[in-house]
Amino acid sequence: MQLGRFATLSLAVLIGCGGAGARETMRDTKPAAAPRSASSALASWNDVPSRRAIVDFVERVTTEGSRDYVAPDARIAVFDNDGTLWAEQPMPFELAFAVDRVRELAPSHPEWRAREPFAGILRGDVAGAMERGGRRGIAELIAATHGEMTPEEFERVVREWMSTARHPRYDRRYSELVYQPMLELLDYLRAHEFRVYIVSGGDTDFMRAWAEDLYGVPPAHVIGSQAQLRLERRGGVPTLVRGGEIEFVDDGPGKPIAIERTIGARPIAAFGNSDGDHEMLSWVASGPGPRFVALVHHTDAEREFAYDRDARSGRLAAALDDAQRSGWTVIDMRDDWRVVYPPE
């Protein structure tokens, strides 16, 4: 995901997004272990250059005796989330969460009807509210919808929203709008002993609430923007509480920094879809040894959305130019994927 003109959408998604109880899965099944055969593992991909490039790279780095062989410990792949693993239009899903949360909490906050960005959101003018509220308004939105909860409380709120909220175009739960070809790619890489990480501008705790259910990616492998945390005693028990500020924005140049701090190694493969991923892709591509970087290009207005250079959210311009100059793989959603979303 790339931030930018849509009010810098969240300093990441909005500003740039001890036991939580038994988990209810958000998809019918968790991702299954993929077979090692690419023909069956990548069944939703057409036989196109992007697919062949992925298979060729994986075979080269996992075949012992190959000049490009990479030991399993160094097989690290990183993925952006918004627009790379699931849809991000007409607004990033974490922003949709914040909007719904404002509407839910509004009866307890009558003052919101006279203050942006809350007033615009309550009138249904989300884009205008983001622009009028500016960075200060967006910070207030984050504080009101993401802050003053324990991580467990926030997880519960997010999971409840994910279990019921529906996308305005598809009338499907947001958790169902993951890209089937990318789910297959995640499984294919894991079957070849890659460690897979999500590196996204969204709030880390927001994504950790559902990433394992949707993608099979455990919380420790989710790297996102970091909310302020403080430790206080509640009922005599040490308790972490989320504050209302973002301490680290995992977007643009923040992505390589977050990867180095969290993983401590440069990945050999990276996947993104926007200029917000440009620095991560460039950094991964510039490392020694075999490298693979790819962009998901949103070209399918019929099945999904078509956007790139003029998009308010998810803008793709500089990274696309660099991909064409540098020979990065570009995944054309319209031509390369047999299906976009899992079947209903």
Buried (B, 14 or more C-beta within 10 A) or exposed (E): BBBBBBBBBBBBBBBBBEEBEEEEEBBEEEBEEBEEEBEEBBEBBEEEBBBEBBBBBBEBBBEEEEEBEBEEEBBBBBBBBBBBBBBBBBBBBBBBBBBBBBEEEBEEEEEBEEEBBBBBBBEEBBBBBBBBBEEEBBBBBBBBBBBEBBBBEBBBBBBEBBEEBEBEEBEEBBBBBBBBBBBBBBBBBBBBEBBBBBBBBBBBBBBBBBBBBBBBBEBEBBBBBBBBEEEEEEEEEEBEBBBBBBEBBBBBEBBBBBBEEBBEEBBBBBBBBBBBBBBBBBBBBEEEEBBBBBBBBBBBEEEBBBBBEEBBBBBBBBBBEBBEEEEBBBBBBBEBBEEBBBEE
